[in-house]
């Protein structure tokens, strides 16, 4: 297994806010529909991204000490770790998702029961929720505020619905390319901390299209 860390070198005092995300696993695999399993063969990799230097350092040290990672109950040997950083130098970028981007709201039915409503690219609520979430991360990292009107999020091509059962909970997200327009530091926040919700569960990991 090869690993990639994306670290911007910031430290945040509020550890309750989980400023990290990770990608899906990349490599050759086989899906067994009957047993509902995925089997990987050969070398595979994934990306962990965070603006927190302390977090990235802790992950690296843990992996170096163990020389393996536990995935699905299996001890997988680590063959390499690479530190990769993408620097935003524009107020408009095209990004591609390395794990699905999630935008949702919890609502109430007429009987008072709660339910989760997921939104897709192109819907006003999708852009609103992602922008508001991004501004919260931006505030936490840089201690700066910004108007919601300065952020624009648009689909840049076809979007693919991805439905994942995460520990018994169905989560819906979308994979594809997005065009983001905002001040550079806000865009940097999206690259470093992830886009949308549920980042620490492996959603919203993105990188700039090259």
Buried (B, 14 or more C-beta within 10 A) or exposed (E): BBBBBBBBEBEBEEEEBBBBBBBBBBEEEEEEEEEEEEEBEEEBBBBBBBBBBBBBEEBBEEBEEEEEBEEEEEEEEBEEBEEEEBEBEEEEBBBBBBBBBBBBEEEEEEEEEEEEEBBBBEEEBBBBBBBEBBBEBBEBBBEEEBEEEEBEBEBBEEBEEBEBEEEEEEBBBBBBBBBBBBBBEBBBBBBBBBBBBBBBBBBBBBBBEE
